[in-house]
Amino acid sequence: MKLERITSEQFAGVQNRELDFSEGMNVVLGDNESGKSTMISAMFHGLTTPAKLDKRRNREFSEQSFPTNGADTIDVALTFRQGEAPYTLMKVWDRTGENTETKLKQPVGGLLRGSQAENRLRELLGFGPAIYDYLVFGRQKNEATILDWCYRFFENGGDADMASFKQLVAGAFSAVDGISPEHFLKLLDDREKKLSGHWDFERDQPEKGRDLYHNNPWATGKGTILEAYYAWQQAQKDLQEAERHTEELHALGTELDRLNGKKEILEEQKSNLLGRQGRIEGRSKTRQLLKNAETALKRASAADESWPMMEARKAEADRLSGDLAEAKRRAEKAALEERRREVAALREQVANLDVWLDARRELPADCEEVRRTGERLHRSQGQLAAARLRAEAELEAGVTVEVETASGVHPITGAATLDVDGFAELRIPGVGRVRIVPQELDVDSLRQTIADCQAVQERLFGKWQAQDVDQLTSLAAQVKQKEVEAQRLRTKLTELVRDGDEEQLADKTASIQVDMTREISKTLQTDTADFLARTGQSSPEAAAAGASATLENLVSEYGSRAALSEKMTELMEQVKTYSAQLEETEEEDEIRFRQTMDDVKTALEQVETQRATALQRKGALDQQQPDLAELEADRDRCEKALLAEKETWKAYEQIREDFEELRADAGDRLAGFTALFGEYLSTITGQRLAVEPGEGLRLCSGENRLTQKELLSEGTRKTVLLAFRLAVLETFFPKGGGLVVLDDDLLDMDPGRRTQAAKLLQRFAEHNQVIFTTCDPEIANLLGGNRIQV
């Protein structure tokens, strides 16, 4: 394979890039981060990664190849030659999976798309993706694996382990889509199991004879051979049902022919009967005309009787409606006037109560003051009467002593005894006075308080013309009762004028117009009830509406009562005429004719019903008419599919044998690999590294000792890897036509090795294509060839 061109609108961080390659050596020169490695990745994935991505298997590719700017698609287009035949490959990967695309333009066979293009591309590559991943492109992530291959061969003594090494490298060449031979064989086993589940190859039938219709079929674990067998059995059953379907259609066709013949006979009988029908139908028509005239006359008579009755009913309904409306207005107005009178009376009562209450507004307070004054009076009087004294006196004859106590003044003459409450003052006229008072009692003050309280009570009793406190309290209670009464009257007044003030009430009363000249019967309600009972209506208005509707229908049908009368006269004449016509004609055999005609019609209806049923069934069968040829073809296809599944199982067995032979053949190709690898390694390192039989990979400077791969410098590591890759590719492409892609593999080598490696690459490029990327202009000059600046 030789690559000629790569283009990409978007791949990872590179946009709108195009590179052209020639045969032999191609050197892509550019600074770091200029996209060289990205374009190598685009070439590799264009050749090996399907456009339809698997989220698990291609996760690393998706994470590294889609740009970070959020774009959902990446693409690559490759032009290459296989031999001398040109091909153009275009792939689009879509992160969402909606716009994936693969197209392969061939020199012969036109444009392939999708899976066809992917399959053809794998054929053109010749080897699986593992060879392109590890050897052709030799990406850095695989360097450790390739180095392990080298040491696995050399560390055990060279040719002694050659068989296992050949198996290892040949396995990589024979890998399919990156699948190892062991994995491939496992997948082959899985495929065979999917084919052979529950199939008895020895008897060539389902295990235990469980077919689809005669035994309990296998429900689970079926292989595709068994599924194809069941599908073939189903196709056979469908074909048998279709054949029965066709037989039923044929039988229906025969039945329809019989029914059509019978229908023709009956229709001929009907036609003969219709020839006699004119005369019979004339009499029948006259009879029908007579019946119509009698019906119309009966209807007109009923209308003639109903017309005046409906007019009277409407008039009576209108009168009752008017009287009821007038009575309602009068009652409503009377109720409003009574309400106005009641409101006026209430307002007068409230006004009188307000005047009475205004005149006694101070009475409750004065009553309270009398109560408090009385309490104070009784308390003061009690204090004066708190002490009990006894006064005894022996007076000379003619001497009088006045004793003043809380209860009054008492004159004493001669010898006397006097009980005194609280205090006493003895006065002897013309001599003097003696006051006897408890030391802690202020008699004068108490006496003044008593006098003041008595004065207040006398004033308030006089103000309200009361004899005592009880009478004054009774008057105060009357005030409270009158206040409650006034509030009750105000509430009732508010309820009576709830629709507004008295002016609005008056306006509402005035707005009700009554016609006092209209006489309202005292038995209006009874008359109305009797009327509704007679008419079966719910109200006079409904009765009036019903009567009006009836009258409108009568007017619409007959115009007027006079026109109705004329119509009745006309109809009576028609009845008379038609009756006379029937009397003049004979009945003939009308009854027998009608019976015969009915029998023929009944027979025709039965035939038509049978024909309709047959036609409906035939129509349903016609709509479901199976294509026997198609079903036979389907049965044959299912049979071929069954045979193909069996042949596939046999083919897988053959593939297993062929695959093992391929691995052996690929191993045989490596017969001259040891010498070629030693030659390349010695050439690059100037004989410092060599492959020595029985000694493995040795460092031939200083002391001869084995070189452990962990101790190799980066430059030596690159040297070994380059020599190994070129030796393997040279072995597998001995006549040229190979391809190797290198990403700055000379950068870490010392100048001497770099020069020798460049010469080796130039020699390899004489018969193969080399694509080498570097950021070093000196390496580019050293390699020569077609220079591509990026």
C-alpha positions in Angstrom: 0.0 0.0 0.0 1.2 3.5 -0.9 -0.5 6.6 0.6 -0.8 9.6 -1.8 -2.8 12.2 0.0 -4.5 12.9 3.3 -7.0 15.7 3.9 -9.1 16.6 7.0 -11.4 19.5 7.8 -11.4 18.7 11.5 -9.4 16.0 13.5 -8.5 16.6 17.2 -7.0 20.1 17.2 -6.1 20.2 13.5 -8.3 22.0 10.9 -8.3 22.1 7.1 -5.0 20.2 6.6 -3.9 18.6 3.4 -0.7 16.6 2.8 0.6 15.0 -0.4 3.0 12.0 -0.4 5.2 10.5 -3.0 6.7 7.0 -3.4 9.8 6.2 -1.3 10.9 8.7 1.4 8.5 11.4 2.6 9.6 13.8 5.4 7.0 15.9 7.2 8.8 18.9 8.8 7.2 21.2 11.3 7.5 22.7 14.7 6.2 21.0 17.8 2.4 21.3 18.2 2.1 21.9 14.4 -0.2 18.8 14.0 2.3 16.2 12.6 1.4 13.5 15.1 -2.3 14.3 14.8 -2.2 13.7 11.1 -0.4 10.3 11.7 -3.2 9.5 14.1 -5.8 10.5 11.5 -4.1 8.2 8.9 -4.0 5.3 11.3 -7.7 5.6 12.4 -8.8 6.3 8.9 -7.5 2.9 7.9 -8.4 0.9 11.0 -11.2 2.5 13.0 -14.8 2.0 11.8 -16.9 5.1 11.4 -19.6 3.7 13.6 -18.0 3.9 17.1 -18.4 1.5 20.0 -18.6 3.6 23.2 -16.6 1.0 25.2 -14.1 -0.2 22.6 -13.4 3.2 21.0 -13.5 5.3 24.2 -9.8 6.2 24.0 -10.2 7.2 20.3 -13.2 9.4 21.1 -11.5 11.1 24.0 -8.3 11.9 22.1 -9.6 12.6 18.6 -12.6 14.8 19.0 -11.8 18.5 19.4 -12.2 20.2 22.7 -14.3 23.0 21.1 -17.4 20.9 21.3 -17.6 19.8 17.6 -19.5 16.6 17.2 -17.8 15.4 13.9 -14.3 14.7 12.8 -13.2 13.4 9.3 -10.3 12.2 7.2 -9.9 11.5 3.5 -7.1 9.2 2.2 -6.0 8.6 -1.4 -3.8 5.4 -1.7 -2.8 2.7 -4.2 -2.8 -1.0 -3.7 -0.5 -2.2 -6.4 -1.3 0.1 -9.3 -5.0 0.5 -8.5 -6.0 3.9 -7.0 -8.6 4.2 -4.1 -10.1 7.1 -2.3 -11.4 6.6 1.3 -13.5 9.1 3.2 -14.7 8.7 6.8 -16.8 10.9 9.1 -17.0 10.0 12.8 -19.9 11.5 14.7 -19.9 11.7 18.5 -23.7 11.3 18.5 -23.7 8.5 16.0 -26.2 10.2 13.7 -24.0 11.5 10.8 -21.3 8.7 10.6 -20.2 7.9 7.0 -17.7 5.6 5.2 -17.2 5.9 1.4 -14.6 4.0 -0.7 -14.2 4.9 -4.3 -12.7 1.9 -6.3 -11.1 1.9 -9.8 -13.5 -1.0 -10.6 -16.8 -1.6 -8.9 -17.9 2.0 -8.3 -18.5 3.7 -4.9 -19.0 1.6 -1.8 -20.6 2.9 1.4 -21.0 1.9 5.0 -20.3 -1.7 5.9 -19.5 -2.7 2.3 -16.8 0.0 2.2 -15.4 -1.1 5.7 -15.3 -4.8 4.6 -13.5 -3.9 1.3 -11.0 -1.7 3.2 -10.1 -4.6 5.5 -9.5 -6.8 2.4 -7.2 -4.1 0.9 -5.2 -3.7 4.1 -4.2 -7.4 4.0 -3.4 -7.6 7.7 -5.4 -6.8 10.8 -5.2 -3.5 12.7 -2.7 -5.0 15.2 0.1 -5.0 12.5 -0.7 -1.3 11.6 -0.9 -0.4 15.3 2.4 -2.1 16.4 4.6 -2.2 13.3 3.5 0.0 10.4 2.7 3.1 12.5 4.5 1.9 15.6 2.8 4.4 17.9 4.6 5.4 21.2 2.1 3.7 23.4 3.1 0.3 21.9 6.9 0.6 22.2 7.0 -1.3 25.4 5.1 -4.2 23.9 7.4 -4.4 20.8 10.4 -4.3 23.1 9.0 -7.2 25.1 8.6 -9.1 21.8 12.3 -8.5 21.1 13.5 -9.7 24.5 11.0 -12.6 24.7 12.8 -13.9 21.6 16.4 -13.2 22.6 16.5 -13.7 26.3 16.1 -17.5 26.0 18.8 -18.2 23.5 17.6 -17.1 20.1 16.7 -20.0 17.8 15.7 -22.2 20.8 12.6 -20.0 21.3 12.1 -19.2 17.6 8.9 -21.2 17.4 7.2 -19.3 20.2 8.4 -16.0 18.8 7.1 -16.8 15.3 3.8 -17.7 16.9 3.8 -14.3 18.7 4.5 -12.2 15.6 2.4 -14.3 13.3 -0.5 -13.9 15.7 -0.2 -10.2 15.4 -0.3 -10.5 11.6 -3.2 -12.8 11.6 -5.2 -10.7 14.1 -8.6 -9.5 12.9 -9.6 -5.9 13.9 -7.1 -6.0 16.8 -8.4 -9.4 18.0 -5.8 -11.9 19.1 -5.8 -15.4 17.6 -6.9 -16.8 21.0 -9.7 -14.3 21.2 -10.6 -15.0 17.6 -10.9 -18.7 18.2 -13.0 -18.0 21.3 -15.3 -15.8 19.1 -15.4 -18.6 16.6 -16.5 -21.0 19.4 -19.1 -18.5 20.5 -20.4 -18.2 16.9 -20.6 -22.0 16.5 -22.5 -22.2 19.8 -25.0 -19.5 18.6 -25.5 -21.7 15.5 -25.8 -25.1 17.1 -27.9 -24.5 20.2 -30.4 -27.5 20.8 -29.6 -29.0 17.3 -28.8 -32.6 16.9 -26.2 -32.8 14.1 -26.1 -36.6 14.1 -29.9 -37.0 13.5 -30.1 -33.6 11.7 -33.1 -32.5 13.7 -33.9 -30.6 16.9 -32.7 -32.2 20.1 -35.3 -34.7 21.5 -37.3 -34.2 18.3 -38.9 -31.0 19.6 -40.3 -29.5 16.4 -42.6 -26.5 16.1 -46.0 -28.2 15.9 -45.7 -31.8 16.9 -43.7 -31.5 20.2 -43.0 -28.9 22.8 -40.4 -26.7 21.0 -37.3 -25.4 22.7 -38.2 -22.0 24.2 -34.7 -20.9 25.3 -31.2 -21.6 24.2 -32.1 -21.9 20.5 -29.3 -21.7 18.0 -29.7 -19.9 14.7 -29.9 -23.3 13.0 -32.9 -24.3 15.1 -34.5 -20.9 14.7 -34.1 -21.3 10.9 -35.6 -24.8 11.2 -38.6 -23.4 13.1 -38.9 -20.6 10.5 -38.9 -23.2 7.7 -41.7 -25.1 9.5 -43.7 -21.9 10.0 -43.3 -21.1 6.3 -44.6 -24.6 5.4 -47.6 -24.1 7.6 -48.3 -20.6 6.1 -48.1 -22.2 2.6 -50.6 -24.9 3.6 -53.0 -22.3 5.1 -52.7 -20.3 1.9 -53.6 -23.4 -0.2 -56.7 -23.9 2.0 -57.5 -20.3 1.5 -57.3 -20.7 -2.3 -59.6 -23.8 -2.1 -62.1 -21.9 -0.1 -62.1 -19.1 -2.7 -62.7 -21.6 -5.5 -65.7 -23.1 -3.5 -67.1 -19.6 -3.0 -66.8 -18.9 -6.7 -68.9 -22.0 -7.5 -71.5 -21.1 -4.9 -71.8 -17.6 -6.4 -72.4 -19.0 -9.8 -75.2 -21.1 -8.5 -76.8 -18.1 -6.7 -76.5 -15.9 -9.7 -78.4 -18.5 -11.8 -81.2 -18.7 -9.2 -81.3 -14.9 -9.1 -81.8 -14.7 -12.9 -84.8 -17.2 -12.7 -86.5 -15.2 -9.8 -85.9 -11.9 -11.6 -87.6 -13.3 -14.7 -90.6 -14.4 -12.5 -90.7 -10.9 -11.0 -90.7 -9.3 -14.5 -93.7 -11.4 -15.5 -95.6 -10.4 -12.4 -94.8 -6.7 -13.1 -96.5 -7.0 -16.4 -99.9 -7.5 -14.6 -99.0 -5.0 -11.9 -100.3 -1.9 -13.8 -104.0 -2.8 -13.5 -103.7 -4.1 -10.0 -101.6 -1.0 -9.0 -104.2 1.3 -10.5 -106.8 -0.1 -8.1 -104.3 0.0 -5.3 -103.4 3.5 -6.1 -107.1 4.6 -6.0 -107.4 2.8 -2.6 -104.3 4.6 -1.4 -105.8 8.0 -2.7 -109.0 7.2 -0.9 -107.1 6.4 2.3 -105.1 9.6 2.0 -108.2 11.7 1.4 -110.0 10.1 4.4 -106.9 10.8 6.6 -106.7 14.4 5.4 -110.4 14.9 6.0 -110.1 13.4 9.5 -107.2 15.7 10.2 -109.0 18.8 8.8 -112.1 17.9 11.0 -109.9 17.7 14.0 -108.4 21.1 13.1 -111.8 22.6 12.6 -112.8 21.4 16.1 -109.5 22.5 17.7 -109.2 26.0 16.1 -111.9 27.8 18.2 -111.0 25.8 21.3 -107.3 27.0 20.9 -108.5 30.6 20.4 -110.7 30.4 23.5 -107.8 28.8 25.5 -105.4 31.5 24.4 -107.8 34.3 25.3 -108.5 32.7 28.7 -104.8 32.1 29.3 -104.0 35.8 28.4 -106.8 37.0 30.7 -105.6 34.9 33.6 -102.0 35.9 33.0 -103.0 39.6 33.1 -105.2 39.2 36.2 -102.4 37.3 38.0 -99.8 39.9 37.1 -102.1 42.7 38.2 -102.9 41.0 41.4 -99.2 40.5 42.0 -98.5 44.1 41.4 -101.3 45.2 43.7 -100.1 42.9 46.5 -96.5 44.1 46.0 -97.5 47.7 46.2 -99.8 47.2 49.2 -96.9 45.4 51.0 -94.6 48.3 50.2 -97.1 50.9 51.5 -97.7 48.8 54.6 -94.0 48.7 55.1 -93.7 52.5 54.7 -96.5 53.0 57.3 -94.7 50.6 59.6 -91.4 52.5 59.1 -93.1 55.9 59.9 -94.7 54.5 63.0 -91.3 53.0 64.1 -89.6 56.3 63.5 -92.2 58.1 65.6 -91.8 55.6 68.4 -88.0 55.9 68.3 -88.2 59.7 68.3 -90.5 59.7 71.4 -88.2 57.3 73.2 -85.2 59.4 72.3 -87.1 62.5 73.8 -88.0 60.5 76.9 -84.4 59.2 77.3 -82.9 62.6 76.7 -85.0 64.0 79.6 -83.7 61.2 81.8 -80.2 60.9 80.5 -78.7 62.0 83.9 -80.9 59.6 85.9 -78.6 56.6 86.0 -75.7 58.7 87.1 -77.8 60.4 89.8 -79.1 57.1 91.0 -75.5 55.9 91.3 -74.6 59.0 93.2 -77.6 58.5 95.6 -76.4 54.9 96.1 -72.8 56.1 96.9 -74.2 58.9 99.2 -76.4 56.5 101.0 -73.5 54.2 101.7 -71.5 57.1 103.0 -74.5 58.2 105.2 -74.9 54.8 106.7 -71.2 54.5 107.3 -71.1 57.9 109.1 -74.2 57.1 111.1 -72.7 53.8 112.1 -69.6 55.5 113.3 -71.6 57.8 115.5 -73.5 54.9 116.9 -70.5 52.7 117.4 -70.2 53.3 121.3 -72.9 52.3 123.8 -73.3 54.6 126.9 -75.7 54.8 129.7 -76.6 58.1 131.3 -78.2 58.3 134.8 -79.3 61.6 136.1 -80.8 62.8 139.4 -81.9 66.4 139.0 -83.3 68.9 141.4 -86.9 69.6 141.1 -87.6 72.0 138.4 -84.3 71.4 136.6 -84.4 70.1 133.0 -81.4 68.7 131.1 -81.4 68.3 127.4 -79.4 65.3 126.1 -78.5 65.3 122.4 -77.4 62.0 120.9 -77.1 60.6 117.4 -80.7 59.8 117.6 -81.9 63.3 118.5 -82.4 65.6 121.5 -84.0 64.1 124.6 -85.2 66.3 127.6 -84.7 64.7 131.1 -86.2 65.9 134.3 -86.0 64.4 137.8 -84.4 61.0 138.1 -84.0 59.2 134.7 -81.9 56.6 132.9 -81.0 57.0 129.2 -79.1 54.8 126.8 -76.8 56.8 124.6 -75.3 55.7 121.2 -71.8 56.9 120.4 -71.8 60.4 122.1 -74.0 62.7 124.1 -74.2 66.4 124.9 -75.9 67.5 128.0 -77.2 71.0 128.1 -78.5 72.7 131.2 -80.3 75.8 130.2 -78.8 78.9 131.9 -76.0 76.8 133.3 -73.9 75.2 130.6 -73.3 72.1 128.6 -71.3 68.9 128.9 -70.2 66.8 125.8 -69.4 63.1 126.3 -67.6 61.7 123.2 -65.2 58.8 122.5 -61.8 60.2 122.3 -61.1 58.9 118.6 -64.5 60.1 117.2 -64.8 63.4 115.3 -68.4 64.0 115.9 -68.7 67.3 114.3 -67.2 66.1 111.1 -69.4 63.1 111.0 -72.5 65.1 111.7 -71.5 67.4 108.9 -71.0 64.5 106.5 -74.4 63.1 107.5 -76.0 66.5 106.9 -74.3 66.8 103.5 -75.4 63.3 102.5 -78.9 63.9 103.5 -78.9 67.2 101.6 -77.7 65.4 98.4 -80.4 62.7 98.8 -83.1 65.3 99.4 -81.9 67.3 96.3 -81.8 64.2 94.0 -85.1 62.8 95.3 -86.6 66.2 94.7 -85.1 66.3 91.2 -86.6 63.0 90.1 -89.7 63.2 92.5 -88.7 60.0 94.3 -89.6 59.1 97.8 -86.6 56.9 98.5 -83.7 55.1 97.0 -85.8 52.1 95.8 -88.1 54.3 93.8 -85.1 56.1 92.2 -83.5 52.8 91.4 -86.8 51.6 89.8 -86.8 54.8 87.7 -83.2 54.1 86.5 -84.2 50.5 85.6 -87.0 52.0 83.5 -84.4 54.1 81.6 -82.3 50.9 80.7 -85.4 49.1 79.6 -86.4 52.1 77.3 -82.8 52.1 75.9 -83.1 48.4 75.0 -86.5 49.0 73.5 -85.2 51.9 71.4 -82.3 49.7 70.1 -84.8 47.0 69.2 -86.9 49.5 67.3 -83.9 50.9 65.5 -82.8 47.3 64.4 -86.3 46.6 63.1 -86.3 50.0 61.3 -83.0 49.1 59.7 -84.4 45.8 58.5 -87.5 47.5 57.0 -85.4 49.9 55.0 -82.6 47.5 54.0 -83.1 48.2 50.3 -82.3 51.9 50.8 -83.6 54.9 52.6 -87.3 55.9 52.9 -87.1 58.0 49.8 -86.0 55.0 47.7 -88.7 53.0 49.3 -91.2 55.6 48.3 -89.8 55.7 44.8 -90.1 51.9 44.5 -93.7 52.0 45.7 -94.5 54.8 43.2 -92.9 52.9 40.4 -95.4 50.0 40.7 -98.3 50.9 38.4 -101.6 49.3 39.1 -104.8 49.4 37.2 -107.5 49.8 39.7 -110.2 49.9 37.0 -109.4 46.2 36.2 -111.7 43.9 38.0 -109.9 41.0 39.6 -112.1 38.0 40.5 -112.0 36.9 44.1 -111.7 33.3 42.9 -108.7 34.1 40.6 -106.5 31.5 42.2 -109.1 28.8 42.0 -110.0 29.7 38.4 -106.3 29.5 37.4 -105.9 26.1 39.1 -109.0 24.7 37.3 -107.7 26.1 34.0 -104.2 24.5 34.4 -105.8 21.2 35.4 -107.9 21.3 32.2 -105.0 22.2 29.9 -102.3 20.1 31.6 -100.0 23.1 31.6 -97.7 24.5 34.3 -98.7 28.1 33.9 -101.1 30.3 31.9 -98.1 31.6 30.0 -97.2 28.0 28.9 -100.8 27.4 28.0 -100.9 30.6 25.9 -97.6 29.6 24.2 -98.9 26.1 23.4 -102.2 27.5 22.1 -100.4 30.1 20.0 -98.1 27.4 18.5 -101.1 25.2 17.6 -102.8 28.2 16.0 -99.7 29.1 14.1 -99.5 25.5 12.7 -103.1 25.6 11.7 -102.7 29.0 10.0 -99.5 27.7 8.3 -101.3 24.6 7.1 -104.8 26.0 6.3 -104.4 29.8 6.1 -107.7 30.7 7.8 -110.8 29.1 9.2 -112.7 29.9 6.0 -110.0 28.2 4.0 -110.2 25.2 6.3 -113.9 24.9 5.6 -113.3 25.0 1.9 -110.6 22.3 2.3 -113.0 20.0 4.2 -115.6 20.4 1.4 -112.9 19.5 -1.2 -111.8 16.4 0.8 -115.3 15.1 1.2 -115.8 15.3 -2.6 -112.5 13.4 -3.1 -113.6 10.6 -0.7 -116.9 10.3 -2.5 -115.2 10.2 -6.0 -112.6 7.5 -5.0 -115.2 5.4 -3.3 -117.3 5.4 -6.5 -114.2 4.4 -8.6 -113.4 1.4 -6.4 -117.0 0.2 -6.6 -116.9 0.3 -10.4 -113.7 -1.9 -10.7 -113.3 -5.6 -9.8 -110.9 -6.8 -7.3 -109.5 -9.4 -9.7 -106.8 -11.7 -8.1 -105.0 -8.9 -6.2 -104.6 -11.0 -3.0 -103.2 -13.9 -4.9 -101.0 -11.6 -6.9 -99.7 -9.9 -3.8 -98.9 -13.2 -2.2 -97.0 -14.4 -5.3 -95.1 -11.1 -5.6 -94.2 -11.3 -1.9 -93.0 -14.9 -2.3 -90.8 -13.9 -5.3 -89.4 -10.9 -3.5 -88.7 -12.9 -0.4 -86.9 -15.5 -2.4 -84.9 -12.8 -4.2 -84.0 -11.2 -0.8 -82.8 -14.6 0.5 -80.7 -15.1 -2.6 -79.3 -11.6 -2.3 -78.5 -12.1 1.4 -76.7 -15.4 0.5 -74.9 -13.6 -2.4 -73.9 -10.7 -0.1 -72.6 -13.1 2.6 -70.6 -15.0 0.0 -69.3 -11.8 -1.7 -68.4 -10.4 1.7 -66.5 -13.5 2.6 -64.9 -13.6 -0.9 -64.0 -9.9 -0.6 -62.4 -10.6 2.8 -60.5 -13.5 1.3 -59.5 -11.5 -1.8 -58.1 -8.8 0.5 -56.1 -11.5 2.3 -55.4 -13.4 -0.9 -51.9 -14.9 -0.3 -49.4 -15.0 -3.0 -48.8 -18.7 -3.3 -45.7 -18.2 -5.4 -44.3 -15.8 -2.8 -45.1 -18.2 0.0 -43.5 -21.0 -1.9 -40.5 -18.7 -2.4 -40.5 -17.9 1.3 -40.6 -21.5 2.2 -37.8 -22.2 -0.2 -35.9 -19.2 1.1 -36.3 -20.5 4.7 -35.2 -23.9 3.6 -32.1 -22.3 1.9 -31.5 -20.2 5.1 -31.6 -23.4 7.1 -29.2 -25.0 4.8 -27.0 -21.9 4.8 -26.9 -21.9 8.7 -25.8 -25.5 8.6 -23.2 -24.6 5.9 -22.1 -21.7 8.0 -21.4 -24.0 10.9 -19.4 -26.2 8.6 -17.6 -23.2 7.2 -16.7 -22.1 10.7 -15.1 -25.5 11.3 -13.2 -25.0 8.0 -12.2 -21.4 9.1 -10.7 -22.8 12.3 -8.5 -25.2 10.2 -7.6 -22.4 7.7 -6.8 -20.0 10.5 -4.5 -22.4 12.2 -2.8 -22.9 8.8 -2.5 -19.1 8.3 -0.8 -18.7 11.7 1.6 -21.5 10.8 2.3 -19.9 7.4 2.8 -16.4 8.9 5.3 -18.0 11.3 7.2 -19.6 8.3 7.7 -16.1 6.8 9.9 -15.2 9.7 12.6 -17.8 8.7 15.2 -15.1 7.8 14.2 -12.6 10.4 17.1 -13.3 12.9 19.8 -12.5 10.4 18.0 -9.4 9.0 17.3 -8.0 12.5 21.0 -8.5 13.5 22.2 -6.9 10.3 20.0 -3.8 10.8 20.9 -3.5 14.5 24.6 -3.7 13.7 24.3 -1.2 10.9 22.7 1.4 13.0 24.9 0.9 16.1 28.2 0.5 14.2 28.6 -3.1 15.5 28.1 -2.1 19.1 24.8 -4.0 19.4 24.6 -7.4 17.8 22.5 -10.6 18.0 24.7 -13.5 18.9 23.4 -17.1 18.8 23.0 -18.6 22.2 23.8 -15.2 23.9 20.8 -13.2 23.1 20.9 -9.4 22.6 24.4 -8.2 23.6 26.2 -4.9 24.0 29.5 -5.5 22.2 31.6 -2.7 23.6 33.7 -3.0 26.8 32.7 -6.1 28.6 30.4 -8.3 26.7 27.3 -8.4 28.9 23.6 -8.8 28.3 21.7 -5.5 28.0 18.6 -5.4 30.1 15.8 -3.5 28.5 15.2 -1.5 31.7 18.8 -0.1 31.4 18.6 0.9 27.8 18.9 4.7 27.0 16.2 6.4 25.0 18.4 6.5 22.0 19.3 2.8 22.2 15.7 1.9 22.9 14.7 3.8 19.7 17.5 2.0 17.8 16.3 -1.5 18.8 12.7 -0.7 18.0 13.5 0.7 14.6 15.7 -2.2 13.6 13.0 -4.7 14.8 10.2 -3.0 13.0 12.1 -2.7 9.7 13.3 -6.3 9.9 9.7 -7.6 10.5 8.3 -5.4 7.6 11.1 -6.4 5.3 10.4 -10.0 6.1 6.7 -9.7 5.4 7.2 -7.6 2.3 10.3 -9.1 0.7 9.4 -7.7 -2.8 8.6 -4.2 -1.5 5.3 -2.5 -1.5 5.3 -2.0 2.3 4.7 1.1 4.4 6.2 2.4 7.6 5.2 5.6 9.4 7.7 7.0 11.9 7.3 9.9 14.4 10.7 11.5 15.0 12.3 8.1 15.8 15.9 9.5 15.2 15.6 12.5 17.5 17.1 10.8 20.6 19.9 8.9 18.8 23.5 10.1 18.8 24.8 11.6 15.5 26.6 8.4 14.4 23.6 6.2 14.9 21.3 8.8 13.4 23.4 8.8 10.2 23.4 5.0 9.9 19.7 4.8 10.7 18.9 7.4 8.0 20.9 5.4 5.4 19.0 2.2 6.5 15.7 4.1 6.0 16.7 5.4 2.6 17.6 1.8 1.6 14.2 0.6 2.9 12.5 3.4 1.0 13.9 2.2 -2.3 11.2 -0.5 -2.5 8.7 0.7 0.2 7.1 4.0 1.3 8.4 5.8 4.4 6.5 8.7 6.0 8.8 10.3 8.6 7.7 13.3 10.8 10.3 15.5 12.6 10.7 19.0 14.0 14.5 19.0 13.3 15.6 20.4 9.9 19.0 18.6 10.2 17.2 15.2 10.4 15.0 16.2 7.4 18.2 17.1 5.4 19.8 13.8 6.5 16.8 11.8 5.2 16.2 13.7 2.0 13.3 12.6 -0.2 10.0 14.4 -0.6 9.9 17.2 2.0 6.5 18.4 3.3 6.5 21.6 5.3 3.7 22.1 7.9 
